[in-house]
Amino acid sequence: MSRFDQLQSRLTSALKPVVCELEDDSAAHAGHAGAASGGSHYNLKIISHHFEGLNRISRHRLVYDAIGDMMHTEVHALAIVAMAPSEIPT
């Protein structure tokens, strides 16, 4: 399973998102020190009921908990937009 697929699977399993848009942005960081160590750069937009009533820091902690050890080995940078379904503009 690819690194991208592992991330997607862990996020989906742990947070049961309504929306999970994961983008690999590693190519834009070629030559960057973090990229040289093998870590990848990702952008994440995730909407989950698990985020209802939580502040941004608590939401990010849930995301980091979901991806676990990958954050220290496989992922160099993760830009997160985490929202609850009630925050989606209609």
Stockholm file with secondary structure:
# STOCKHOLM 1.0

chainA/1-90         MSRFDQLQSRLTSALKPVVCELEDDSAAHAGHAGAASGGSHYNLKIISHHFEGLNRISRHRLVYDAIGDMMHTEVHALAIVAMAPSEIPT
#=GR chainA/1-90 SS CCHHHHHHHHHHHHHCCSEEEEEECGGGGTTCHHHHTTCEEEEEEEECGGGTTCCHHHHHHHHHHHHTTHHHHTEEEEEEEEECGGGSCC
#=GC SS_cons        CCHHHHHHHHHHHHHCCSEEEEEECGGGGTTCHHHHTTCEEEEEEEECGGGTTCCHHHHHHHHHHHHTTHHHHTEEEEEEEEECGGGSCC
//
